[in-house]
């Protein structure tokens, strides 16, 4: 293949896509460059595996440390398992392209995106999405794209396309969009409590750039000539489909609309399907010929595919008839219960239950030593808040291998983390490191939204002074066919997610949006559909916030007695050495004496923590005495460290002596210093002067006189 290159000016920088230069044995291969960040994207496919009944799409994204001139950490000094950022990027590439393959296409498709160069300013994750789309577009794989990917920020109220790392530091919005000429099919948002209209404006702004990127990829396809698309579809035989429809539709519909819980309906559905196969495709006896066995095997395989399609059609038909399978109306929330403070000893806890979805969320408060250190292509940084999400098999009544966290768990956890992060207090007001854990105990749809709601409850129970409660809801949709209108579904349950067209999750406060995640099974959404979803999600979100506040209106006034007491102070950076002491001797002595933990920042900020009455306070007092600044006019309690003929040296703060001249020891004439004080005495002295060399002049008689005058005034 000859080399071809296309480029576009976007956000004041050049976005280029090149093919025919590297990885030419891949079915599709491109280099995407923006600024000095370069990503390689490849796409390959292979024949479907024997007996497969699903589309095995694999997306792999890796940030090679050498791309940023860095060494990987660890003993082996090479990249290992993908980190959280890489896994989240894989999900963001996979979700928008998966629906854009033909139904019945079961070839093995593998996409790999590698970051080859990183300039530290232009994020490679969004470029990887463009690379994956372009590689698929020029390949023989029947991808119904291309799609374009962009990031949108907002700095000083102005939208910014593809913000740099420097711009992102001042942005109150982090939005990833993916789409094509027919609409958007992926939205990922983290926002600082922005109004719906501001978020919607960013979507419109980003969509304009998406269409330009799609045109750029189409230009590349045109230049390469494009490969002939190879599309071998696996479809069930027509006679089998007819048998399934005629004999199973009635019993299956009755089972799906039967009264009872999710598990009871599932059992009814399983029985109807099992009875159908027993009656129509019974197992062959041992005398069956190879030909008969092969025919039976193919028929049952086709029947399973037809049953899935029928169940999807029936679910959508039932909903369109005006009744959801659990009996709710389209805009009705399931029953919600909120419980805060459900566990002893833990620092904060809550159970949030919505229908048959239940999240148990716990909060642990820690110190700076508990921060999550994140290392990647950029500078290493520490996170003071992180949320971990667990999805055990018992939550859906299954016995499966216990693994994790997988890509799904990491993605759901990050969505819930993004949801509540904007309402957390600043570090100078609440210096704790906060870890939230959401354990899903039951699941029938939108467990990530239950995690966000449960986390709000648990944070308030832990005494974290959040700015406002956060709630989240998932809106589903059954798209219109022909003249039918779209049906929007509030608070979708599992089967509505599986057989429906949309899972649009929105979280926020009363004032605005904090996070969004959109998953689609159809080609895309237009702006009118997005706006309607926003309006419905806001209405439901406000309902849930009312329920949260009915359980716990405001955060607890204090943290748990089992949580560490956190105090902060600040010293001059030059005094850090005095606090640490030779070989850490001084700071260790304070910690051992008081039982508190002391953490020192480079700017002189001191974090002191201790579990137990008075430990942190005692350590704070010791630190402040050790590192205090001596002030002229201040009276101190000092200890006589040495006695000379001309006066006494007094240690007024640890490591800081001052001279009290013999004439300042007392009113009247003093013959000998020893007549007034001796070594080891504790006396009150006033600072009269600190000269240019830092020497401190003290007066005992001035301190006595001032305190006597204060006593007279008080009386």
VEXKOLSE-748948 format. One record per residue (C-alpha): residue number from 1; residue in three letters; x negated, z negated, y. Coordinates in steps of 0.001 Angstrom, whole numbers, plus 500000, padded with zeros to 6 digits. Layout:
N
R   k   r   east     up  north
R NUM Ala      X      Z      Y
...
//
This chain:
715
R   k   r   east     up  north
R   1 Unk 500000 500000 500000
R   2 Unk 498730 500914 503457
R   3 Unk 498350 498138 506002
R   4 Unk 501150 497769 508548
R   5 Unk 501622 495363 511427
R   6 Unk 504507 494564 513778
R   7 Unk 504589 492081 516630
R   8 Unk 506882 490454 519146
R   9 Unk 506425 488375 522287
R  10 Unk 508254 485098 521742
R  11 Unk 507990 481988 523874
R  12 Unk 504959 483345 525729
R  13 Unk 502964 483965 522535
R  14 Unk 502662 486829 520090
R  15 Unk 504405 486633 516728
R  16 Unk 502911 489184 514322
R  17 Unk 503733 490135 510727
R  18 Unk 501226 492134 508698
R  19 Unk 501289 493502 505154
R  20 Unk 499066 495600 502895
R  21 Unk 495923 493580 503561
R  22 Unk 495996 490459 501350
R  23 Unk 497536 489580 497960
R  24 Unk 498489 493176 497235
R  25 Unk 499442 492556 493589
R  26 Unk 502369 490383 494636
R  27 Unk 505691 492220 494830
R  28 Unk 505847 491341 498503
R  29 Unk 503081 489840 500631
R  30 Unk 502772 489233 504377
R  31 Unk 500599 487436 506906
R  32 Unk 502514 485804 509759
R  33 Unk 500555 484720 512821
R  34 Unk 501692 482848 515916
R  35 Unk 499023 481667 518312
R  36 Unk 496145 480837 515980
R  37 Unk 498341 479552 513164
R  38 Unk 498435 481886 510155
R  39 Unk 500690 481678 507076
R  40 Unk 500522 483798 503924
R  41 Unk 503855 484454 502241
R  42 Unk 504273 486051 498808
R  43 Unk 507234 486913 496596
R  44 Unk 507194 487882 492919
R  45 Unk 509815 488162 490199
R  46 Unk 509947 488299 486414
R  47 Unk 512561 489085 483773
R  48 Unk 515125 486315 483192
R  49 Unk 514404 483749 480520
R  50 Unk 516347 483972 477269
R  51 Unk 519789 482349 477477
R  52 Unk 519534 481454 481159
R  53 Unk 522781 481040 483110
R  54 Unk 521497 480259 486612
R  55 Unk 519242 481780 489266
R  56 Unk 515729 480247 488880
R  57 Unk 514424 480489 492439
R  58 Unk 511229 478509 493124
R  59 Unk 509866 477966 496645
R  60 Unk 506407 476469 497121
R  61 Unk 504837 475673 500506
R  62 Unk 501362 474202 500927
R  63 Unk 499401 473082 503972
R  64 Unk 495789 473614 502970
R  65 Unk 493645 471044 504754
R  66 Unk 490809 473511 505284
R  67 Unk 493230 475466 507494
R  68 Unk 492720 472769 510122
R  69 Unk 489043 472169 509351
R  70 Unk 489794 468907 507531
R  71 Unk 488811 467442 504179
R  72 Unk 491539 466274 501811
R  73 Unk 491615 462530 501277
R  74 Unk 491117 460719 498010
R  75 Unk 488342 460661 495472
R  76 Unk 488784 464261 494239
R  77 Unk 488664 465795 497721
R  78 Unk 491173 468506 496904
R  79 Unk 494872 469004 497522
R  80 Unk 497198 467308 495060
R  81 Unk 500970 466984 494775
R  82 Unk 502923 468198 497814
R  83 Unk 503473 465631 500542
R  84 Unk 506787 464844 502215
R  85 Unk 506340 467426 504993
R  86 Unk 505621 470156 502444
R  87 Unk 508619 469211 500294
R  88 Unk 510970 469204 503291
R  89 Unk 509658 472630 504307
R  90 Unk 510253 473979 500792
R  91 Unk 513875 472839 501075
R  92 Unk 514248 474422 504509
R  93 Unk 512998 477758 503154
R  94 Unk 515058 477607 499954
R  95 Unk 518441 476611 501379
R  96 Unk 519101 479626 503656
R  97 Unk 517774 482339 501322
R  98 Unk 519351 481154 498051
R  99 Unk 522883 482387 498928
R 100 Unk 521504 485825 499830
R 101 Unk 520938 487022 496260
R 102 Unk 523600 488905 494281
R 103 Unk 525865 486914 491989
R 104 Unk 524674 487335 488409
R 105 Unk 521054 487927 489400
R 106 Unk 519023 485675 487103
R 107 Unk 515503 487075 487415
R 108 Unk 512808 484467 487907
R 109 Unk 511830 484600 491589
R 110 Unk 508874 482680 492980
R 111 Unk 507958 482372 496642
R 112 Unk 504689 480832 497763
R 113 Unk 503692 480166 501358
R 114 Unk 500209 478918 502244
R 115 Unk 498976 477793 505636
R 116 Unk 495626 479582 506047
R 117 Unk 494881 478552 509639
R 118 Unk 496416 475875 511862
R 119 Unk 495712 475613 515582
R 120 Unk 497331 472195 516020
R 121 Unk 499873 473497 518538
R 122 Unk 502070 476000 516697
R 123 Unk 503886 474479 513709
R 124 Unk 503404 476477 510490
R 125 Unk 506626 475391 508728
R 126 Unk 508911 477723 510684
R 127 Unk 506395 480566 510244
R 128 Unk 506565 480006 506489
R 129 Unk 510314 480678 506600
R 130 Unk 509657 483964 508405
R 131 Unk 506912 484828 505896
R 132 Unk 509199 484172 502919
R 133 Unk 511929 486357 504396
R 134 Unk 509542 489203 505226
R 135 Unk 507864 489107 501803
R 136 Unk 511267 489330 500104
R 137 Unk 512413 492102 502446
R 138 Unk 509517 494449 501585
R 139 Unk 509626 493633 497853
R 140 Unk 511741 495145 495059
R 141 Unk 513715 491886 494794
R 142 Unk 517407 492419 495760
R 143 Unk 517357 490027 498699
R 144 Unk 520317 490527 501033
R 145 Unk 518373 489605 504156
R 146 Unk 516229 489540 506112
R 147 Unk 516619 486228 507911
R 148 Unk 514804 484871 510932
R 149 Unk 513615 481289 511480
R 150 Unk 513014 479545 514816
R 151 Unk 512407 476080 516192
R 152 Unk 514142 474985 519405
R 153 Unk 513170 472055 521619
R 154 Unk 514499 470681 524905
R 155 Unk 512125 469483 527603
R 156 Unk 513473 468131 530910
R 157 Unk 516888 469534 530039
R 158 Unk 515546 473054 529469
R 159 Unk 515616 474738 526062
R 160 Unk 512242 475818 524682
R 161 Unk 511776 478381 521918
R 162 Unk 509014 477591 519402
R 163 Unk 507755 474521 521324
R 164 Unk 504091 473635 520975
R 165 Unk 502984 470258 519669
R 166 Unk 502333 469179 523278
R 167 Unk 505834 470218 524361
R 168 Unk 507415 468525 521338
R 169 Unk 506072 465152 522484
R 170 Unk 508414 465377 525499
R 171 Unk 511340 467020 523702
R 172 Unk 514591 465176 522975
R 173 Unk 515548 467777 520373
R 174 Unk 513929 469145 517225
R 175 Unk 516037 471990 515843
R 176 Unk 515276 474417 513022
R 177 Unk 517557 477437 512715
R 178 Unk 517784 480260 510207
R 179 Unk 520110 483220 510268
R 180 Unk 520643 486959 510395
R 181 Unk 522705 489463 512339
R 182 Unk 525924 488174 510753
R 183 Unk 525460 484532 511729
R 184 Unk 523556 481324 511036
R 185 Unk 523056 479949 507531
R 186 Unk 520816 476917 508105
R 187 Unk 520742 474287 510845
R 188 Unk 518455 471256 510751
R 189 Unk 518503 468923 513767
R 190 Unk 516988 465693 514934
R 191 Unk 518243 464761 518413
R 192 Unk 518069 461845 520816
R 193 Unk 521817 461215 521017
R 194 Unk 522623 464530 522717
R 195 Unk 526183 465622 523570
R 196 Unk 527743 468266 521324
R 197 Unk 527645 470844 524098
R 198 Unk 523888 470419 524595
R 199 Unk 523246 470874 520859
R 200 Unk 525598 473855 520689
R 201 Unk 523787 475436 523649
R 202 Unk 520497 475088 521791
R 203 Unk 522021 476836 518761
R 204 Unk 523143 479772 520896
R 205 Unk 519734 479883 522578
R 206 Unk 517896 479922 519252
R 207 Unk 520195 482503 517670
R 208 Unk 519160 485088 520268
R 209 Unk 515534 484689 519111
R 210 Unk 516584 484859 515446
R 211 Unk 518087 488317 515938
R 212 Unk 514820 489511 517496
R 213 Unk 512835 488235 514496
R 214 Unk 515264 489916 512089
R 215 Unk 514739 493207 513956
R 216 Unk 510978 492694 513711
R 217 Unk 511151 492294 509913
R 218 Unk 513423 495341 509656
R 219 Unk 510818 497293 511628
R 220 Unk 508167 496230 509112
R 221 Unk 510382 497339 506202
R 222 Unk 510887 500681 507911
R 223 Unk 507136 501171 508360
R 224 Unk 506353 500341 504737
R 225 Unk 509142 502547 503460
R 226 Unk 510492 499619 501434
R 227 Unk 510413 499326 497668
R 228 Unk 513335 500323 495517
R 229 Unk 515408 497238 494771
R 230 Unk 515567 496253 491096
R 231 Unk 518877 494521 490454
R 232 Unk 519804 493699 486868
R 233 Unk 522948 491579 486987
R 234 Unk 524247 489452 484138
R 235 Unk 528036 489389 484024
R 236 Unk 530478 488166 481380
R 237 Unk 532288 490782 479303
R 238 Unk 535670 491841 480719
R 239 Unk 537615 490904 477554
R 240 Unk 536095 487412 477551
R 241 Unk 536984 486944 481233
R 242 Unk 540560 487960 480493
R 243 Unk 540777 485538 477556
R 244 Unk 539490 482670 479712
R 245 Unk 541925 483423 482524
R 246 Unk 544974 483836 480342
R 247 Unk 544444 480837 478064
R 248 Unk 542561 478289 480163
R 249 Unk 543896 478678 483717
R 250 Unk 547019 476580 483152
R 251 Unk 545441 473629 481307
R 252 Unk 542423 473619 483627
R 253 Unk 544548 473558 486776
R 254 Unk 546626 470705 485357
R 255 Unk 543478 468752 484540
R 256 Unk 541982 469292 488000
R 257 Unk 545126 468077 489754
R 258 Unk 545761 465113 487461
R 259 Unk 545921 461662 488995
R 260 Unk 543055 459243 488636
R 261 Unk 539411 458824 489594
R 262 Unk 536713 461459 489704
R 263 Unk 535497 460506 486230
R 264 Unk 539034 460613 484814
R 265 Unk 539608 464096 486236
R 266 Unk 536207 465175 484914
R 267 Unk 537141 463948 481438
R 268 Unk 540440 465837 481622
R 269 Unk 538585 469004 482669
R 270 Unk 536038 468583 479857
R 271 Unk 538837 468158 477300
R 272 Unk 540691 471248 478490
R 273 Unk 537505 473330 478267
R 274 Unk 536546 471839 474888
R 275 Unk 539999 472580 473462
R 276 Unk 539777 476150 474743
R 277 Unk 536459 476791 472987
R 278 Unk 537683 475133 469774
R 279 Unk 540770 477347 469707
R 280 Unk 539179 480626 470796
R 281 Unk 535476 480503 469891
R 282 Unk 535159 478066 466970
R 283 Unk 531731 477481 465455
R 284 Unk 530890 479906 462623
R 285 Unk 530424 478704 459082
R 286 Unk 527200 479084 457138
R 287 Unk 528345 482361 455548
R 288 Unk 528435 484211 458869
R 289 Unk 526190 487229 459144
R 290 Unk 523429 487554 461734
R 291 Unk 525511 490131 463575
R 292 Unk 528520 487786 463658
R 293 Unk 526345 484914 464859
R 294 Unk 524807 487021 467635
R 295 Unk 528245 488207 468732
R 296 Unk 529581 484622 468764
R 297 Unk 526540 483481 470744
R 298 Unk 527047 486198 473366
R 299 Unk 530786 485541 473612
R 300 Unk 530347 481799 474132
R 301 Unk 527668 482459 476744
R 302 Unk 529999 484877 478566
R 303 Unk 532871 482406 478220
R 304 Unk 530852 479594 479844
R 305 Unk 530099 481840 482817
R 306 Unk 533762 482867 483052
R 307 Unk 534902 479231 482839
R 308 Unk 532666 478289 485782
R 309 Unk 534054 481189 487836
R 310 Unk 537615 480233 486910
R 311 Unk 537064 476595 487871
R 312 Unk 535698 477721 491228
R 313 Unk 538688 480030 491822
R 314 Unk 541184 477317 490824
R 315 Unk 539548 474668 493036
R 316 Unk 539712 476979 496029
R 317 Unk 543296 478001 495165
R 318 Unk 544417 474361 494901
R 319 Unk 542889 473566 498289
R 320 Unk 544407 476637 499913
R 321 Unk 547811 475569 498619
R 322 Unk 547528 472570 500950
R 323 Unk 546552 469830 498513
R 324 Unk 543081 468642 497661
R 325 Unk 542392 467570 494089
R 326 Unk 542341 463889 495108
R 327 Unk 545592 464236 497061
R 328 Unk 544189 463962 500610
R 329 Unk 545093 466142 503570
R 330 Unk 542416 468443 504965
R 331 Unk 541434 466124 507850
R 332 Unk 541787 462802 506023
R 333 Unk 538890 460440 505347
R 334 Unk 538707 458627 502051
R 335 Unk 539160 454850 502117
R 336 Unk 536151 453193 503755
R 337 Unk 534924 449627 503385
R 338 Unk 531977 448129 505261
R 339 Unk 530224 444939 504181
R 340 Unk 527205 443441 505954
R 341 Unk 524997 440600 504741
R 342 Unk 525764 441084 501047
R 343 Unk 522438 439863 499623
R 344 Unk 520542 436570 500064
R 345 Unk 516835 436416 500966
R 346 Unk 516521 440053 502068
R 347 Unk 516063 440593 505797
R 348 Unk 519218 442699 506154
R 349 Unk 521701 444285 503767
R 350 Unk 524973 446188 503656
R 351 Unk 527245 448097 501311
R 352 Unk 529046 451152 502672
R 353 Unk 531751 452597 500413
R 354 Unk 533684 455771 501153
R 355 Unk 535987 456747 498317
R 356 Unk 533822 456997 495200
R 357 Unk 530559 457171 497144
R 358 Unk 528747 453862 497636
R 359 Unk 525392 453061 499233
R 360 Unk 523619 449711 499117
R 361 Unk 521146 449603 502001
R 362 Unk 518527 446898 502504
R 363 Unk 516162 446299 505408
R 364 Unk 512658 444830 505239
R 365 Unk 510887 443793 508435
R 366 Unk 507102 443868 508468
R 367 Unk 504069 444057 510693
R 368 Unk 501794 446882 511819
R 369 Unk 499987 446558 508492
R 370 Unk 503172 447849 506825
R 371 Unk 503307 451079 508821
R 372 Unk 503484 454339 506867
R 373 Unk 500286 456314 507491
R 374 Unk 500937 460068 507593
R 375 Unk 498042 462484 507189
R 376 Unk 498334 466249 507307
R 377 Unk 497102 469242 509259
R 378 Unk 497558 467390 512533
R 379 Unk 496227 464060 513697
R 380 Unk 496888 461085 511435
R 381 Unk 499696 458870 512724
R 382 Unk 501686 455808 511680
R 383 Unk 505464 455509 511289
R 384 Unk 507064 452180 512181
R 385 Unk 510399 453154 510632
R 386 Unk 511036 454895 507348
R 387 Unk 514004 455209 505009
R 388 Unk 513771 455712 501247
R 389 Unk 516742 457097 499296
R 390 Unk 517281 456602 495553
R 391 Unk 519816 458395 493365
R 392 Unk 519920 456801 489887
R 393 Unk 521771 458666 487107
R 394 Unk 524299 455840 486641
R 395 Unk 525676 456642 490108
R 396 Unk 527441 459642 488560
R 397 Unk 528059 458073 485158
R 398 Unk 525203 459895 483425
R 399 Unk 522370 458869 481130
R 400 Unk 519399 460986 482145
R 401 Unk 515660 460707 482403
R 402 Unk 514722 458364 485243
R 403 Unk 512478 460279 487616
R 404 Unk 511867 460664 491279
R 405 Unk 511838 460783 494054
R 406 Unk 512529 464512 493770
R 407 Unk 513007 467071 496503
R 408 Unk 516672 466148 496865
R 409 Unk 515947 462422 497276
R 410 Unk 513249 463086 499867
R 411 Unk 515496 465466 501793
R 412 Unk 518494 463115 501829
R 413 Unk 516304 460181 502830
R 414 Unk 514793 462082 505735
R 415 Unk 518229 463166 506953
R 416 Unk 519458 459555 507014
R 417 Unk 516186 458463 508666
R 418 Unk 516576 461073 511392
R 419 Unk 520164 459953 511900
R 420 Unk 519347 456362 512889
R 421 Unk 515841 456735 514338
R 422 Unk 516977 457600 517900
R 423 Unk 518870 454302 518284
R 424 Unk 515997 452025 517263
R 425 Unk 514517 449816 520000
R 426 Unk 511097 450654 521483
R 427 Unk 508047 448967 519996
R 428 Unk 507401 446808 523070
R 429 Unk 510866 445245 522625
R 430 Unk 510878 445026 518825
R 431 Unk 507382 445328 517353
R 432 Unk 508411 445140 513697
R 433 Unk 507776 447837 511128
R 434 Unk 511150 448571 509521
R 435 Unk 511701 449876 505996
R 436 Unk 515218 450844 504917
R 437 Unk 516082 451542 501280
R 438 Unk 519355 453250 500366
R 439 Unk 520294 452889 496704
R 440 Unk 523243 455072 495767
R 441 Unk 525414 453081 493361
R 442 Unk 528239 455630 493136
R 443 Unk 528372 459244 494206
R 444 Unk 531159 461714 494780
R 445 Unk 529894 463609 497784
R 446 Unk 527929 462960 500987
R 447 Unk 525731 460102 499820
R 448 Unk 523264 460910 502622
R 449 Unk 525994 460245 505188
R 450 Unk 526876 456994 503413
R 451 Unk 523178 456101 503669
R 452 Unk 523207 456645 507444
R 453 Unk 526326 454510 507883
R 454 Unk 525023 451807 505541
R 455 Unk 521697 451776 507355
R 456 Unk 523447 451109 510665
R 457 Unk 525237 448118 509125
R 458 Unk 522062 446782 507500
R 459 Unk 519977 447162 510667
R 460 Unk 522499 445160 512658
R 461 Unk 522640 442551 509897
R 462 Unk 518828 442297 510094
R 463 Unk 518992 441575 513831
R 464 Unk 517446 444890 514853
R 465 Unk 518713 445503 518413
R 466 Unk 519816 449119 517938
R 467 Unk 521168 450904 521008
R 468 Unk 524437 451966 519359
R 469 Unk 526004 452305 515903
R 470 Unk 525451 455605 514076
R 471 Unk 527920 457195 511651
R 472 Unk 527877 460466 509750
R 473 Unk 530339 462735 507994
R 474 Unk 530208 465954 506008
R 475 Unk 532610 468795 506788
R 476 Unk 533321 471436 504163
R 477 Unk 534996 474813 504355
R 478 Unk 536862 477281 502181
R 479 Unk 536275 480541 504024
R 480 Unk 539129 482907 504635
R 481 Unk 539684 485902 502387
R 482 Unk 541102 488855 504255
R 483 Unk 543985 487615 506379
R 484 Unk 543609 483957 505321
R 485 Unk 542162 481533 507829
R 486 Unk 539209 479257 507118
R 487 Unk 540144 475838 505739
R 488 Unk 538012 472956 507047
R 489 Unk 537721 469848 504884
R 490 Unk 536882 466392 506198
R 491 Unk 534682 464155 504020
R 492 Unk 534122 466543 501117
R 493 Unk 533837 465242 497586
R 494 Unk 531485 466567 494930
R 495 Unk 533567 469423 493541
R 496 Unk 534465 470603 497057
R 497 Unk 530766 470746 497823
R 498 Unk 529999 472553 494544
R 499 Unk 532815 475112 494696
R 500 Unk 533247 475298 498464
R 501 Unk 531338 477369 500990
R 502 Unk 529855 474795 503355
R 503 Unk 528338 471327 503541
R 504 Unk 527914 470635 507263
R 505 Unk 526598 467090 507833
R 506 Unk 526674 465640 511359
R 507 Unk 525567 462155 512444
R 508 Unk 525676 460495 515809
R 509 Unk 526886 457728 518102
R 510 Unk 529915 457676 520348
R 511 Unk 527898 459551 522959
R 512 Unk 526226 462305 520993
R 513 Unk 524518 463816 517972
R 514 Unk 521424 462394 516287
R 515 Unk 521073 464671 513231
R 516 Unk 522551 467776 511582
R 517 Unk 522019 469461 508243
R 518 Unk 523883 472620 507255
R 519 Unk 523978 474063 503730
R 520 Unk 525917 477245 503004
R 521 Unk 526941 479212 499941
R 522 Unk 528338 482098 501969
R 523 Unk 526396 484549 504101
R 524 Unk 526634 482759 507427
R 525 Unk 528638 481021 510155
R 526 Unk 529626 482379 513535
R 527 Unk 529625 480340 516746
R 528 Unk 533366 479699 516647
R 529 Unk 533101 478182 513151
R 530 Unk 530227 475951 514261
R 531 Unk 532140 474743 517318
R 532 Unk 535227 473875 515230
R 533 Unk 533052 471912 512816
R 534 Unk 531483 469978 515704
R 535 Unk 534917 468989 517035
R 536 Unk 536183 467803 513652
R 537 Unk 532952 465920 512858
R 538 Unk 533085 464090 516198
R 539 Unk 536674 462938 515592
R 540 Unk 535776 461586 512141
R 541 Unk 532527 460027 513350
R 542 Unk 534333 457962 515963
R 543 Unk 536788 456723 513308
R 544 Unk 533917 455496 511126
R 545 Unk 532114 453807 514040
R 546 Unk 535294 451795 514704
R 547 Unk 535198 450589 511083
R 548 Unk 531497 449681 511300
R 549 Unk 532051 447664 514475
R 550 Unk 535045 445903 512924
R 551 Unk 532650 444490 510308
R 552 Unk 529731 443682 512623
R 553 Unk 530324 444410 516335
R 554 Unk 526743 443865 517506
R 555 Unk 523345 443155 515948
R 556 Unk 522692 439568 514863
R 557 Unk 521161 437488 517654
R 558 Unk 518080 436680 515581
R 559 Unk 516233 437991 512561
R 560 Unk 516423 436370 509131
R 561 Unk 514508 433146 508610
R 562 Unk 512823 434923 505694
R 563 Unk 511531 437700 507964
R 564 Unk 508206 437256 509724
R 565 Unk 508436 435922 513281
R 566 Unk 506820 438524 515528
R 567 Unk 505209 437717 518869
R 568 Unk 503097 439908 521103
R 569 Unk 500621 439354 523877
R 570 Unk 497995 441425 525619
R 571 Unk 494380 440634 526373
R 572 Unk 491706 442520 528228
R 573 Unk 490098 444995 525797
R 574 Unk 486705 443516 526649
R 575 Unk 487843 440222 525085
R 576 Unk 488701 441731 521700
R 577 Unk 485196 440908 520515
R 578 Unk 485666 437267 521506
R 579 Unk 488921 437096 519541
R 580 Unk 487449 438746 516452
R 581 Unk 484247 436731 516551
R 582 Unk 481027 437454 514631
R 583 Unk 481975 439098 511349
R 584 Unk 485645 438284 511995
R 585 Unk 484948 434547 511856
R 586 Unk 487050 433526 514863
R 587 Unk 490213 435470 514038
R 588 Unk 490042 434405 510382
R 589 Unk 489780 430769 511433
R 590 Unk 492915 431053 513585
R 591 Unk 494816 432757 510756
R 592 Unk 493743 430163 508199
R 593 Unk 494562 427257 510509
R 594 Unk 497983 428483 511602
R 595 Unk 499053 430526 508554
R 596 Unk 499926 433481 510782
R 597 Unk 498761 437096 510655
R 598 Unk 497064 438619 513703
R 599 Unk 496724 442385 514275
R 600 Unk 494694 443749 517166
R 601 Unk 495158 447162 518802
R 602 Unk 492404 449000 520664
R 603 Unk 494216 448628 524009
R 604 Unk 494242 444822 523692
R 605 Unk 497807 444496 522398
R 606 Unk 498001 441615 519916
R 607 Unk 500728 441387 517255
R 608 Unk 501170 437937 515719
R 609 Unk 503460 437331 512756
R 610 Unk 504229 434417 510504
R 611 Unk 506907 433383 508031
R 612 Unk 507789 429750 508686
R 613 Unk 508540 427502 511612
R 614 Unk 505912 427453 514377
R 615 Unk 503215 429533 512639
R 616 Unk 503369 432518 514956
R 617 Unk 503754 430282 518031
R 618 Unk 500678 428229 517090
R 619 Unk 498597 431342 516593
R 620 Unk 499791 432789 519909
R 621 Unk 498746 429616 521704
R 622 Unk 495275 429785 520139
R 623 Unk 494858 433463 521035
R 624 Unk 495946 432960 524610
R 625 Unk 493623 429988 525044
R 626 Unk 490713 431920 523589
R 627 Unk 491296 435058 525628
R 628 Unk 492858 433666 528769
R 629 Unk 491633 434793 532176
R 630 Unk 490424 431875 534325
R 631 Unk 492341 431891 537622
R 632 Unk 491338 430325 540943
R 633 Unk 493724 427519 541937
R 634 Unk 494855 426912 538319
R 635 Unk 494584 423407 536814
R 636 Unk 493251 423222 533240
R 637 Unk 492794 420531 530607
R 638 Unk 489114 420799 529739
R 639 Unk 486627 419090 527518
R 640 Unk 483276 417812 528827
R 641 Unk 480620 419827 526978
R 642 Unk 477499 418444 528695
R 643 Unk 476500 415973 531435
R 644 Unk 473743 416622 533982
R 645 Unk 472448 414642 536952
R 646 Unk 474168 417033 539372
R 647 Unk 477512 417263 537564
R 648 Unk 479357 417948 534312
R 649 Unk 480047 421220 532492
R 650 Unk 483658 421463 531376
R 651 Unk 484978 423920 528747
R 652 Unk 488295 424907 530314
R 653 Unk 489143 427646 527788
R 654 Unk 487396 428440 524502
R 655 Unk 484009 429922 525285
R 656 Unk 484371 429512 529061
R 657 Unk 482614 426607 530888
R 658 Unk 482736 425632 534524
R 659 Unk 480675 423195 536615
R 660 Unk 482286 420187 538188
R 661 Unk 479700 419001 540736
R 662 Unk 479152 415236 541053
R 663 Unk 480740 415376 544502
R 664 Unk 483979 416780 542967
R 665 Unk 484354 414202 540203
R 666 Unk 486212 411597 542257
R 667 Unk 487092 410494 545777
R 668 Unk 484288 408568 547402
R 669 Unk 480655 408259 546409
R 670 Unk 479670 408725 542733
R 671 Unk 476250 407332 541846
R 672 Unk 475993 408758 538320
R 673 Unk 478013 411383 536508
R 674 Unk 478118 409149 533421
R 675 Unk 479983 406532 535478
R 676 Unk 483003 408917 535530
R 677 Unk 482821 411151 532436
R 678 Unk 480920 411499 529210
R 679 Unk 480536 414267 526612
R 680 Unk 483758 414860 524674
R 681 Unk 486111 413510 527338
R 682 Unk 489247 415551 528104
R 683 Unk 489880 415780 531835
R 684 Unk 492050 417742 534230
R 685 Unk 490178 420041 536603
R 686 Unk 491132 422629 539214
R 687 Unk 489317 425968 539621
R 688 Unk 487973 426157 543165
R 689 Unk 485882 429322 542994
R 690 Unk 484608 432085 540693
R 691 Unk 481498 433650 542185
R 692 Unk 480264 437251 541816
R 693 Unk 478252 436291 538745
R 694 Unk 481329 434840 537051
R 695 Unk 480293 431223 537474
R 696 Unk 483243 428826 537769
R 697 Unk 483322 425912 540246
R 698 Unk 485648 423065 539259
R 699 Unk 487044 419921 540936
R 700 Unk 488412 416875 539165
R 701 Unk 489391 415097 542387
R 702 Unk 491328 418154 543628
R 703 Unk 493296 418299 540362
R 704 Unk 494109 414563 540554
R 705 Unk 495228 414830 544161
R 706 Unk 497438 417905 543569
R 707 Unk 499179 416416 540534
R 708 Unk 499755 413105 542383
R 709 Unk 501373 415006 545276
R 710 Unk 503608 416922 542819
R 711 Unk 504675 413650 541191
R 712 Unk 505615 412164 544597
R 713 Unk 507575 415291 545532
R 714 Unk 509446 415233 542218
R 715 Unk 510377 411584 542565
//
